[in-house]
Amino acid sequence: MIRLKSWTAGFSFITSLTALLMAVSSSAYTTSSAPLNYRNDTQMNEFIDDLMSRMTLEEKCGQLTMSAGHWNNTGPVVKQGGLDDIKEGRIGSFLSVYGADMTYQLQQVAVENSRLHIPLLFSHDVIHGFRTIFPVPIGQASSWDPDAVEEAAHIAAVEATASGVHWTYAPMVDIARDPRWGRIVEGWGEDPLLCSAMTVASVHGYQGNDLSRSDTLLACAKHFVAYGTIEGGRDYNSGEVTERTLREVYLPSFHAAVDAGVETFMSAFNDIGGVPCHANPYLTRGILRDEWAFPGLVVSDYTGIKELLNHGVADTREKAGIRALKAGVDIDMLSDIYNELPAAVKAGDLDISYIDEAVRRVLVAKYKLGLFEDPYRYCSGKKEAQQSLTHEHRAAARELAEKSIVLLKNNNALLPLSKNMDSVAVIGPLADEPHSCLGSWAAAGKAEDAVTILTGLKSHLPDTQITYVQGCSIDDDDTSGFAEATNAANQADAVILVLGEHRDMSAEAKCRTSIDLPGVQNDLAKAIIATEKPVVVVLMNGRPLSISWLEENAPAIVEAWYPGVEAGNAVARILLGDVNPSGKLPVTFPRSVGQIPIYYNHRNTGRPFDAADTYTTRYLDSPITPLYPFGYGLSYTSFAYDALSLSEAEINEGDSVEVTVNVTNDGEREGSEVVQLYIRDLVGDTARPVRELRGFKRVFLLPGEARTVHFTLTEDDFSCYDAAMTWRVEPGRFQIFVGGNSVDTLSKELLIKGK
């Protein structure tokens, strides 16, 4: 069980590269006559000490500089003058340059034509798959299955490394409580423990247990920190957060990443209390380095150092670079400011020790990856061809997509649909849209490889007449397609209505002031549901949507998120009953945008809602409860909970308690249930959340099968920060809740006695 812990100008590349390589020695690159021992810190430190002793100040700053690839019709290329920069040691790493041939050629320039032969690092946003695209992270979190998430990250690492990538900017471990924020799609949801569990799984999947293997990637915990607090849910905005909330809500998943051995961190765009995260030594040096003893790299976000000028905390590029480096940001992504810092050192404005410590961390990362021994180990065209989009990888993507799909409503057991239907109408702007199947940050994924929902249904219903009508667009108010859509619905046995957001509406810089269905999709739904045909709504989106009308009127609703390359097959298997849905929401669904922020682990307030008392927390025009609560998700079977038991009704401070509950599949289908355990500190030094997730387990049960599920709660599970910000257990009464979501639970009371 994951624990919450205490934490006091593109150009013709081929022509230029060929000309350059003709002048390069053809001899094999070597730095040592014997293989390097990656587990021998002494040998590594001696190697790096020697290398740094031979580096000029300018070459050191070059190691701290990241350049970007640009795109032409053949793929990524480097900017004008990029090859000369590599030769002169002015670039230590690249963003968004991949491909076995391309990375091999650039690496050859670095190790055979630069003075010190230091290899390059190649990085890319491998967020939810590289060539085989898995569900987006918010979808993966809906699986509540860390093992499956770890496998997805491992497959992404296998494919990305075969294409020359060393480093991914994932996982995004930001807690997100505001669905207006476009980047909610990229994270694990609203809860610190669930986010921590998925973070650990992802880090282990990317990095494995031996970075010297050529199928492992450097993982990156981002964005440090509290990016999800940005005002108005608007990217790049300011964030305000108290020390308590920072440590209780936003820091735990980052600390879990450190515990999991993550090699790199990325700074966040936001400021906290007026101090930009890229210039915040309290966060990076104080918490990350000193409190948590994190030894790895910290990279800026895209031009994040240059943006310190816009924040107004520096008035020159040099001063921005000095502030960022002193704050603890080791690599400058794309601002090209660190290459200007030699002048600051020579003028006495920057101590060279700041540069040296950052350079050492860069070189350690390259050493751990085995690049000094074999800089071409990640550049295998054969592996790239053999290990991309394999049958096994697609099967894993489909299985995770099936686990990620959440059944939100199923009136009168409409689902699963019969496979013996004569006709089905598939309607909606996303039903045959392959790009949106992949979602945002699809790395090297290709739309032509995605199985759309229409295609998936056709392949799984070969004897059924399937009629497809788009009905409307997502991007405009044109209703001219409604008539054709309602006509198709009237002639069908059932309707699959696929609605949601285009993938470019849920991503970085894709924030919305409304979380309603965009365009006229809700009107299309009203027209189709008015036919009184059996209608199943399938949602494809990257954020919780306010779908109150659908909840009241649609017979069945399925949340598919952006399911990935196997989208259509996964959705078809769920709708037709080949797979019983088991996904649970990792984030609260509001009734309307006016409820935001809304999250399950809120405090009670001094006047909690009371229907009989006007002067309690409420709205005039809406219930205060969510449309769907955190942890919610239905099944084609039903699960009964009983016999919740504690090993002791009273324990001493510092002791553990065993929690057991019986879970029975009392339906007619086999299925998986996610058993969730929450606690509440009933009386504390400070007001505590009404519920806090402290454990979860997926259990598979046959019809009629019962199982006793066990949890162990330890001192850490009951600890919190008191009024003096001391992490400790506060003796007193605790409520223990166990159930299938954060609302519908059994409960027992536990007394913790002081020492």
Summary of the structure (lengths in Angstrom):
residues: 755
radius of gyration: 26.9
end to end distance: 26.1
largest distance: 84.8
contacts: 2816
relative contact order: 0.11
helix: 33%
strand: 21%
